[in-house]
Amino acid sequence: MSVDLRVQLISDAEGFRDLARQWDELITDSDHREPFYSWIWFDTWWRHFHRGGELFVVTVEDPLGRLQVIAPFMRRRQRFAVQHLGFASNPISPNNRILVRHGFPASEAVRLVMRCLAEHRDQWDRGRLLNMPETAELVGAMSEAGESFGFRLHQTSGWQSTYVALNGSFDEYLASQFRSNRRRGIRQKVRQLSELPGYRVLEFRRPDEMPRALDLAFAVSKASWKQEEGTDMG
């Protein structure tokens, strides 16, 4: 890989805004064309959810000045003054990953990002890269590259989807997933809710019913304590 590649750390709002056009150009020329990898997604997320965090975005440009790699990281001070490094994300973010243009080797992208993190090791204490798809080519490359720069890496299974596909009835699902005392507790809650004036238990089983189900789920989330914390689904 060419030695003329330029690796930068973007940590200010102005530098982040300057990336907008090239960021979306990279997304268009990549396998990450979902809306939640776009610059506008991260810009909107940052304005609403960063809650005291600091930008820590690593970019790689080719000799022509075109973005080839973006690592959308942030840094946040946690308990005991620990500087935590991770993706700019929270539980409403569908997936996280290092963004790589078509044709740029994934292993080289990870190596350059890890090298940049190693060069700025005095600015962070602990990294936690949540919600990366286990099928991503970058996951394997990250372990190898990290060790070469002296990082101790530990990979675990991460977040699970809250969507449950039922093969059979709800009672059959309960029987397969929970012990008897837990099943009784769930059934009791369902019964208590269904007996309250104005309340009813709804089931959504067909794809065409999902918009209504999601509308209700967003409304419940927005009315919960998560809205005050800034992490509700809406």
N, C-alpha and C positions, 0 to 999 in steps of 0.2 A: 504494500500500500504506500502511496506517495507520501514523502516527508513534508510536502507542501500543504497538507491538511491543517486547518486551523481549528483548534479546540478552545472554546471559550466557556467561562462561567458567567451567566447572566443573573444578577442579584438585585437589579433595580427596576422599577416600574417602567421607566422610559425605554430601557433596553428590551424589556419584554414586549412592549407595544411595537417597537421597531421590527419585531420578528413576525408580525401578523401575516403579511403577504407571503413571505417565503415559507412560513410554517404551513399554511394551507396549500401552497404549491407542492411541498414535500408530501403532505397527506394525500393529495390527488395522485401522486406518482408513488404510491406505496400500497401495501395490503391493509392499511389502517384507515379506510375511508368512511368509517362510521362517524356520525356527528360528534360523539363525545371524545374524539381525538382532535377535533378542530381547535384552532386558536380561540374562536369565540366561546367555545365551551369552557376552556381553561380561564379565559378572561372573566367570564360571568361567574364561574365557580370561585375564582380568587376574590372578586369583589364582595361576594356574599358569605364565604365560608372560611377564609384563611385565618381569621380570629387570632391575630398576633403573629402568624407565621411570616417567614421571609422567603422570597424567591431564591431558588438554588438550581436554575435551569442550565444544563450542560448542552452545548451545541457543537457540531462538527461541520465545518465548511470545506468544500473542495477548492482548488486553486482559482476557480472562476467565481468564487464567492457564493456558490449555491449550497444551501443547507442539505446535508446528507443524513444527519442524525440529530434527534432531540431527546433529551432525557428530562421530562417535566417534573423535576424534584422541588421540594420545599424544605426549609429548616424551621424547627419550632423548639423553643425552650420548654422543657418538661420539669417534673419534680427534681429537686436537688440540683437544679441548674444544668441538667443534662441537655445537650444540644442534639435533638433527634432529627435524622434525615430520612425522608421518604417521598413518595409520590404526592403531588398536589391533588389530593382526593379525600373522600370520606365515604361512608356507606352508601350514598346515592350514586357513586361513580361505578358504572357497570364493569369496567376492566381497567387495568393499568399496564403500561408497557413502555419500553424505550422505543421511540418511533424511528424507523429506518427507511430510507428511500430505496426503491427497486434497484437492484444491481450492486448495492453496497453490502459487503459481507457482514452478516450479523455478528460473527465472532470478533471482527475488527471493530465494529461499532461498540460492543461491550467493552473490549479492551481499552479503547480510547476514553470511554466514560469512566471506567474504573481508574485509569491513570489520572484523570482529572480529579477524581475524588481523593486519590492518594496524595496528590500535590496540594490539596486543600484540607488535609487531614486535621490541621489545627483548628478548623472551623466547625467540626461536628464530632460527636462522641459515639453515636450509635445510629445505624441505618436499619430501616425496616421497610421492605418493599412489598406492600400488601397487594393481593388480588391480581397477581400476574397469572394468565392462563398457563396451566402446566404444560400444555402442548406447544407453547411458544419456544422457538429455536433459541431464543435469548437466555432461557433459564439455564440450560446446560452450559452455554458459553460463559455465563456469569460466574458459575462456580469455579471454573478453570482460571478465568481472568482474575477473579478476586484473590485466589490463593497466590497468584504470581505477584500481587502487590501487598501481600501480608495481611489480607482480611480473613477473618474466621467467619465462614458462612454456614448458616443452618437453614435448611429448607423444610418447611412443614406444609401440610394441607391448610388452605386458607378459608375464606368465606364460602358459605354454601348458599345457593339460591333459596329464597323463602317460598318459592313456588313448589307446590306438591302435586304431582300427577297421580291421581287416584286410579288404580287398577281394581275396580270393584267399588263397594259402598264405603261410606265414611266409617261405619262400624268395623268393617274388615281392615281398613287402614289403621284404626286405633288398636285393634287386636294384634296387628303385626308389628307395631312400633312401640307400644307402651305396656307397662305392667298393669295389673288389675286395679290397684288403688289409684294410679294416675288416670286410667280410663274412666273410673267412676267420677273423679274430680272434673274431668273435661265434660263428661255428659251432664253433670250437675250444673256447671256453668252455662252450658247451652240451654238446658231446661229453664234455669232461672231467668236468663235473658228472654227466652221465648214467651215467658209468662208475664213479663212486664208490659203494662199498657203502652201500646204504640210501637212495640218492638216485635221483630220477627226474624227468623233465621233464614237466610237466603243461600241457595246453592247455584253456582255457575259452572256449567258443564260443557258448553259449546263455544267454539271460537268466536262466534258472532256476539256472545254475551260478554266477552272480555272487556270491551270499552266501558260498559256499565260497572263491571267489577272493579276496574282500575280507578274509575271516578270515585267510587265509594272508598276504596283503599286510601287514595290520596286525601280525601276529606277526613277520614279517621286519623290519618297521620298528622295532618295539619292541626287538628283539634287536640292533639296529645301533647305531652311534655316535650316531645322532640321538636315541635315548632319553636318553643322558647330556646332550645339548645341550638337551633339552626341546622338540624340534621333530618328534618322530616322529608318525606318523598316528594312533596310538592315544590 
